[in-house]
Amino acid sequence: LKMLKSSAVPKIFVTLLILGEKVESSVDFSPLVQTIQEEANKIGSRLANATNCPSDYILNRLDNIQRRLEELEKFGFHQRDGNIIKRDDTTHHNKATVYFNAVSTKKIVCSANCTVQYTKLNSASGGDLNLATGIFTASLPGTYYFQFHGMVEKGHEARVFLVHNNVVVVSIFDMDLGGQNNQRYAMFGQSVIVDMKKGDIFRVVLNSGSLGGTSGFHHFVSFLGHSLWIDP
């Protein structure tokens, strides 16, 4: 917040409007939440008269709000999509979970951005992963863990992206040098945790190169995902 420029203040104030949401907990945090809301309202009243709204005043108010938010975070609260949410693992286990593990026996060759598809589901909680398209669509909002592993075809290279909606989250690259004296059989992988809304998609994209093998029965490509937290 100390790096904040005055021109960014109006945008930040919009995000502060969420802080009046009710917090559900066995401990009464309403006074703390009320303090945060009052600080946001003070900024709003000063912004209503922009000619009398010094940046130092707003920065002090924002510092105060941040300290209150840090107090909430110590008790396991976090801000998500306009709500203050209490993460309670003791109740989470009784809620819905999403998971899948897909594999492929096929050799996958691509010259430009091909979504990796799969031939078998080892396990899945539902139909969120479409084997034919290789696309996972979140049926429930929450936080998800994804992991991909693949074998680079002998003598080739492979560039892979893990993509949330249309944003590349992580990238992978490796090259199998092959050759008579260098049977490397390169395996590579990446994992990532992302927040997803209902309807968001996640997929693995072979940007270029070749994955898998030609045996037809070994699973050299795998993709798994599971929910770590489902939003209430």
Stockholm file with secondary structure:
# STOCKHOLM 1.0

chainA/1-232         LKMLKSSAVPKIFVTLLILGEKVESSVDFSPLVQTIQEEANKIGSRLANATNCPSDYILNRLDNIQRRLEELEKFGFHQRDGNIIKRDDTTHHNKATVYFNAVSTKKIVCSANCTVQYTKLNSASGGDLNLATGIFTASLPGTYYFQFHGMVEKGHEARVFLVHNNVVVVSIFDMDLGGQNNQRYAMFGQSVIVDMKKGDIFRVVLNSGSLGGTSGFHHFVSFLGHSLWIDP
#=GR chainA/1-232 SS CTTCCGGGHHHHHHHHGGGGSCCCCSSCCHHHHHHHHHHHHHHHHHHTTGGGCCHHHHHHHHHHHHHHHHHHHHTTEEEETTEEEECCHHHHTTSCCCEEEEEECSCEEESSCEECCCSEEEEESSSSEETTTTEEECSSCEEEEEEEEEEBCTTCEEEEEEEETTEEEEEEEEECCCSTTCCCCCEEEEEEEEEECTTCEEEEEEEEEEESCSSSSCCCEEEEEEEEEECC
#=GC SS_cons         CTTCCGGGHHHHHHHHGGGGSCCCCSSCCHHHHHHHHHHHHHHHHHHTTGGGCCHHHHHHHHHHHHHHHHHHHHTTEEEETTEEEECCHHHHTTSCCCEEEEEECSCEEESSCEECCCSEEEEESSSSEETTTTEEECSSCEEEEEEEEEEBCTTCEEEEEEEETTEEEEEEEEECCCSTTCCCCCEEEEEEEEEECTTCEEEEEEEEEEESCSSSSCCCEEEEEEEEEECC
//
